[in-house]
Amino acid sequence: MVLKRTYMDWNATAPLSEPARLAMLDALRLPGNASSVHSEGRAARAAVEKARRHVAALVGAEPAHVFFTSGATEAANHVLTPDYRMGRSRLTVSHLYVSAIEHPSVREGGRFNKEQVSEIPVGRSGIVDLAALETALAAHDRAAGLPMVAVMLVNNETGIVQPVAEAARLVHQAGGLMVVDAVQAAGRIGVDIAELDADFVILSSHKVGGPKGVGALVLRGEALMPAPLIRGGGQEKGHRSGTENFHAVVGFGAASEAALGQLAERNADISALREELERGMRNVAPDLVIHGQDVARVSNTCFFTLPGLKSETGQIAFDLEGIALSAGSACSSGKVGQSHVLTAMGFDPDLGALRISLGLTTTMDDVNATLAAFAKISGRRRSAGEAA
Ligand code: PMP
């Protein structure tokens, strides 16, 4: 008998949504290069610009301020640079401040030297320490250049929503630039670049039901532009050269449109499913720790520690029961490392943690299957403990 699989790892990647799949199939029939002036080229251009409008709408931005990239990682490497242009003049960003829970694509600091990057701590609640940010900005040497700050809107491991608008206010008071990784927020909570007061927003297609390998850097305005990361033929108004990944861009646009359309309705459903899941898990294991349960979290994520269950063992045990979940971030080429997010929150990462993340097509059956596996695994843990 083939074991039924239950996919509970939507923060790692979302399955391709049906609207994205259909839009991409259509796009595969178009032969043109979006930069060509002939009719075939113009048809491809029209499809790219339609996608740009949908991606812009996802974050309340102007379509002209969306630049497609090969993913959020490239967008981060594009925007995190000391080298900016304002019209014809050059501007230097001399230091990057990143929250300690940023995704590695941001935490690595992009094109800054290591000594130009500092970390802003988070509290035990998993929320960035705004007082520490304020202190760091007050100590910033303005004569050397502008400060830049990166705080993600939603953490990929915990699902905890960060106080980005408050951080942005401090950053702007200090004359700095605010970068927001909204990869795990888009399509899950309303995201508006102006309300967040962000100068730059980073997006990834495959977290909203689009294809992998495409993302976007979104700008608030065009006054300040990062030096291009990829130079060449001048596509994307010279900001990102290389023929657009046309089919993927079209899929990203269609997925964004669908995600935005379903946001309110599906969020309520997903929230109810997570509620059932967490209630069921607590019933089975009263010693369960759910990280971030007392603060604002996106409705789809449950990051938990089950005492006595290591991340790696737990992940394999669930997999053998047919449940795909992960030990926090899935970004380090298959290795189950320790969570830098838990460490930053002051938890002993050796205790281990697992992440269940739900999505658009998750059902109560999926939740029940996960709970059945959870009960088995938790029970084994107890009997092993009793035997010891
Ligand atoms: N930021 C966050 C918060 C993420 O979760 C991810 C993907 N795990 C990325 C950035 C990187 O996105 P991409 O895979 O498009 O490079």
Residues whose N, C-alpha, C, O or C-beta is under 5 A from the ligand:
A	BS01	PMP	N11 A12 G71 A72 T73 H103 S105 V154 N156 D181 V183 Q184 S204 V214 G215 C331
